[in-house]
Amino acid sequence: MTKNSLYDVIIIGAGAAGLMAAICAGKRGKKTLLIEHTTKIGEKIRISGGGRCNFTNLHASSNNYICQNPHFVKSALAGYTQHDFIKLVESYHIAYHEKTLGQLFCDGSSKQIINMMLNECQQYDVDIKLNCNVIDISKTEQFEIASNEGVFTSDSLIIASGGLSIPQMGASDFGYRIAKKFGLKIIPPRPALVPLIVADSMRDMFTQLSGISNLSVAWYKKTSFKENILFTHKGLSGPAILQISSYLEKFHGEEISINLLPELDLKQQFMADKNHKQTVANYLKTYLTNRLIDHLAGNPDFNKSLTDLKKESLFAIADQLHNFKVPISGTEGYKKAEVTAGGIDTNEFSSKTMASKKVPGLFFIGEVVDVTGWLGGYNFQWAWSSGFAAGNNC
Ligand SMILES: Cc1cc2nc3c(=O)[nH]c(=O)nc-3n(C[C@H](O)[C@H](O)[C@H](O)COP(=O)(O)OP(=O)(O)OC[C@H]3O[C@@H](n4cnc5c(N)ncnc54)[C@H](O)[C@@H]3O)c2cc1C
């Protein structure tokens, strides 16, 4: 195998985090190499946000991240904020808009973000090697990276290889293997921002409800999200469900609750309308789609009129709709998960630099680390912020 030239910094993984780290290192005059094993950079940026890339969130703060060490993200997020990334986007005259809840999307295409990052890499002379497979990494004085393109050496090594989501797009367990090799602790990875599969006992009902979307509050333990839910053939999806899925640590045997009428106090409404002669089912169709009510109408009280039901029976119906319990049997897995929760334990790193405490010169950034953002641009913000921290300290 041929010896290749020496670099100051080598970054493995040309996704959002790796690109940002490469730009920052290059800008500091470091001789930087960015290695990607697929044929393209930033593929997840390209497919994100339905092709428009929800590149950050106006309200991003440490409260929007799941991590065993909840304070860890603060330093990197403060070092490079959503406003810093917005400035970069504006400097390239990329038009964007706020869709909802502070989520910023390109007006045009996510390719604009990729081109911007690529342009910045070129400006700072970052070498990019695509189709480059790393075979082995070792460290003596320097890091030695053996690949199908030869051996590269560097003083600093940044691992930005992402999580396990969307394996068909280049996701790999590379980062976890490297962490293990260097003795770093890993919080077991799991799919997150992922559609949930309901227990067999409810599967038929959900198949019939498939396609219905409803503004709801989904909650699990003390965490709740008020957004749409979507009934699917296998269970539940939609933003509120994707958000809550990230909080489930094991899936089989868990139960989530759904308030199907978050904007209404149905008990109070029933009392105000208790003399109505309509059946409960017809009455509820004012508030919920017919198909949903028809399938919930397995409860015989739904076919009785409001006047014929006692307060306790009406309240039991209200409880059923405000606190609809859904037993979960699993998820749709990494093929459908937007991100991977868990990852390399943040206790292994400096929160200011993303540098390993055990292995000098080794950094981990982005999704491979045990930091998972909410849906809504928070994951890219983590990639930009952690990439910035490592790129400026390597
Ligand atoms: C469908 C979808 C939509 C999404 N939409 C949004 C959104 O709108 N907003 C948002 O904030 N987040 C979104 N996300 C999440 C976001 O894409 C990720 O959190 C983010 O891309 C993580 O950045 P990263 O650089 O850490 O990892 P990645 O973007 O996954 O990049 C890792 C890179 O490393 C490469 N790699 C892996 N193994 C190796 C190896 N052995 N050698 C060399 N290279 C390797 C991969 O090919 C990849 O290019 C979405 C995710 C998906 C799947």
The ligand as an SDF file (V2000), in Angstrom:
LIG
                    3D

 53 58  0  0  0  0  0  0  0  0999 V2000
  -35.2820   11.1420    5.4770 C   0  0  0  0  0  0  0  0  0  0  0  0
  -34.5830   12.0470    6.4520 C   0  0  0  0  0  0  0  0  0  0  0  0
  -34.9340   13.3670    6.5520 C   0  0  0  0  0  0  0  0  0  0  0  0
  -34.3050   14.2040    7.4750 C   0  0  0  0  0  0  0  0  0  0  0  0
  -34.6760   15.5150    7.5250 N   0  0  0  0  0  0  0  0  0  0  0  0
  -34.0740   16.3360    8.4250 C   0  0  0  0  0  0  0  0  0  0  0  0
  -34.3810   17.7190    8.4500 C   0  0  0  0  0  0  0  0  0  0  0  0
  -35.1220   18.2290    7.5990 O   0  0  0  0  0  0  0  0  0  0  0  0
  -33.7910   18.4850    9.4220 N   0  0  0  0  0  0  0  0  0  0  0  0
  -32.8990   17.9550   10.3310 C   0  0  0  0  0  0  0  0  0  0  0  0
  -32.4100   18.6880   11.1900 O   0  0  0  0  0  0  0  0  0  0  0  0
  -32.5580   16.6600   10.2840 N   0  0  0  0  0  0  0  0  0  0  0  0
  -33.1050   15.8460    9.3480 C   0  0  0  0  0  0  0  0  0  0  0  0
  -32.7320   14.5260    9.2860 N   0  0  0  0  0  0  0  0  0  0  0  0
  -31.6560   14.0590   10.1940 C   0  0  0  0  0  0  0  0  0  0  0  0
  -30.2920   14.5320    9.6370 C   0  0  0  0  0  0  0  0  0  0  0  0
  -30.2210   14.1630    8.2730 O   0  0  0  0  0  0  0  0  0  0  0  0
  -29.1370   13.8870   10.3930 C   0  0  0  0  0  0  0  0  0  0  0  0
  -29.2850   14.0770   11.7690 O   0  0  0  0  0  0  0  0  0  0  0  0
  -27.8060   14.5020    9.9460 C   0  0  0  0  0  0  0  0  0  0  0  0
  -27.6390   14.2610    8.5690 O   0  0  0  0  0  0  0  0  0  0  0  0
  -26.6400   13.9250   10.7210 C   0  0  0  0  0  0  0  0  0  0  0  0
  -25.4660   14.4420   10.1860 O   0  0  0  0  0  0  0  0  0  0  0  0
  -24.1000   13.6180   10.2960 P   0  0  0  0  0  0  0  0  0  0  0  0
  -23.1260   14.3830    9.4710 O   0  0  0  0  0  0  0  0  0  0  0  0
  -23.7940   13.3120   11.6910 O   0  0  0  0  0  0  0  0  0  0  0  0
  -24.4160   12.2070    9.5970 O   0  0  0  0  0  0  0  0  0  0  0  0
  -24.8060   11.8990    8.0920 P   0  0  0  0  0  0  0  0  0  0  0  0
  -25.4920   13.0300    7.4570 O   0  0  0  0  0  0  0  0  0  0  0  0
  -25.4940   10.5780    8.1400 O   0  0  0  0  0  0  0  0  0  0  0  0
  -23.4020   11.7420    7.3570 O   0  0  0  0  0  0  0  0  0  0  0  0
  -22.5300   10.6840    7.6140 C   0  0  0  0  0  0  0  0  0  0  0  0
  -21.7030   10.4470    6.3860 C   0  0  0  0  0  0  0  0  0  0  0  0
  -20.7010    9.5010    6.6800 O   0  0  0  0  0  0  0  0  0  0  0  0
  -20.6250    8.5700    5.6280 C   0  0  0  0  0  0  0  0  0  0  0  0
  -20.0270    7.3480    6.1400 N   0  0  0  0  0  0  0  0  0  0  0  0
  -20.5970    6.3980    6.9230 C   0  0  0  0  0  0  0  0  0  0  0  0
  -19.7280    5.4190    7.1590 N   0  0  0  0  0  0  0  0  0  0  0  0
  -18.5660    5.7650    6.5270 C   0  0  0  0  0  0  0  0  0  0  0  0
  -17.3070    5.1340    6.3800 C   0  0  0  0  0  0  0  0  0  0  0  0
  -17.0270    3.9600    6.9380 N   0  0  0  0  0  0  0  0  0  0  0  0
  -16.3520    5.7570    5.6490 N   0  0  0  0  0  0  0  0  0  0  0  0
  -16.5990    6.9520    5.0580 C   0  0  0  0  0  0  0  0  0  0  0  0
  -17.7770    7.5790    5.1360 N   0  0  0  0  0  0  0  0  0  0  0  0
  -18.7620    6.9930    5.8710 C   0  0  0  0  0  0  0  0  0  0  0  0
  -22.0470    8.4280    5.1530 C   0  0  0  0  0  0  0  0  0  0  0  0
  -22.1240    7.8930    3.8420 O   0  0  0  0  0  0  0  0  0  0  0  0
  -22.5140    9.8700    5.2260 C   0  0  0  0  0  0  0  0  0  0  0  0
  -22.2180   10.5840    4.0590 O   0  0  0  0  0  0  0  0  0  0  0  0
  -33.3120   13.6840    8.3480 C   0  0  0  0  0  0  0  0  0  0  0  0
  -32.9350   12.3510    8.2300 C   0  0  0  0  0  0  0  0  0  0  0  0
  -33.5390   11.5280    7.2920 C   0  0  0  0  0  0  0  0  0  0  0  0
  -33.0960   10.0960    7.1920 C   0  0  0  0  0  0  0  0  0  0  0  0
  1  2  1  0
  2  3  1  0
  2 52  2  0
  3  4  2  0
  4  5  1  0
  4 50  1  0
  5  6  2  0
  6  7  1  0
  6 13  1  0
  7  8  2  0
  7  9  1  0
  9 10  1  0
 10 11  2  0
 10 12  1  0
 12 13  2  0
 13 14  1  0
 14 15  1  0
 14 50  1  0
 15 16  1  0
 16 17  1  0
 16 18  1  0
 18 19  1  0
 18 20  1  0
 20 21  1  0
 20 22  1  0
 22 23  1  0
 23 24  1  0
 24 25  2  0
 24 26  1  0
 24 27  1  0
 27 28  1  0
 28 29  2  0
 28 30  1  0
 28 31  1  0
 31 32  1  0
 32 33  1  0
 33 34  1  0
 33 48  1  0
 34 35  1  0
 35 36  1  0
 35 46  1  0
 36 37  1  0
 36 45  1  0
 37 38  2  0
 38 39  1  0
 39 40  1  0
 39 45  2  0
 40 41  1  0
 40 42  2  0
 42 43  1  0
 43 44  2  0
 44 45  1  0
 46 47  1  0
 46 48  1  0
 48 49  1  0
 50 51  2  0
 51 52  1  0
 52 53  1  0
M  END
$$$$
